[in-house]
C-alpha cells in the first residue's frame, strides 16, 4: 500500500478498523463498570468475612459492606464517566 492509495474499507484516519475504534472508545466505560462491580464484590466479601469472624446472627456487616461498596463504586463510576464526557 502506497501513500497515494485510498484507505481500505473499514479503516478510519488512524488506520484502525471500525471494531478496534469502537473498543478504543468504549474502553474507559468498560473500565469504569468493572471498577463498580469489583468494589461492590470486594466490600460485600469483606462484610461476609467479618460476619463469620464476629459470629453475628444477621448479616449486618455484609449489608454494610455492600452498601459501602455501592456508594464508593458509584462515586468512582460517575467520576470516570462524567470526566470523560467533559473533555
N, C-alpha and C positions, 0 to 999 in steps of 0.2 A: 504494500500500500504506500503510495507516494503522497507527499503533502498536498498535491493538487487534486487527489481523489476525494470525492464527497464521502462523508462518514457513512459507515454501514448502517443499514436499517436497524433500529433498536438501540442506537447509541446516542448519548447526548453530548454536550460540549466537552465534558471531561473524559470522554471515552468510556463511560460506564454504561452498562446495559440498563434498560428501564427497571428491571428487577433489582439490580445492585443499587441503583439510585433510590428506589423505594425503601430498601433496607437501610440505606445510609440515612435517609430522612426519618425513619421510624426508630432508629437505634436509641436515641435519648428517651423516647417514650417507653420502649421496652425495658430499658434500664430502670426508669422510674417505677414502673409497675412491679418489677422484680424486687426492688427495694421495699415497696409497700408490703408485698406478700411475705418477704423474708422477715421484716420487723415484726409483723403480727405473729408469724410462726415461732420466732425465737422467744419473744416475750411470753407467749402462751405456754411454750415448753418450759420456760423458766418458772412460770407460775405453777404449772403442774408439778414440777420437781420440788418446789418449796412446799406445796400442799402435801406431798408424800413425806417429806422430811419432818414437817411440823406435825402431821397427822390430823389435819382438820377433817371434820366430817363432811363439810360442804366445800366445794372448790372455789373459795374466795380468792385465793392468790391466782388461780387460773383465770378467773373473770377479770381481776385487776390487771394481770399481765396482758390479757387480750385487749382490754380497753386502752392500756398504755401503749401497746404496740400499734393499735389502730390510730391513736392520736398522733404518735410520732411518725408513723408511716404516711398518714395523710398529709401532715405538715411537710415532710420531705418530698412527697409526690407532687404536691401543688407548687412548692418552691421550684422544683426541677421543671415541671411542665410550663408553668407561667413564666419562668425565667427564660425559657427557650422561645416563647411567643413574643416577648418584648424586644428581642434582637432584630 
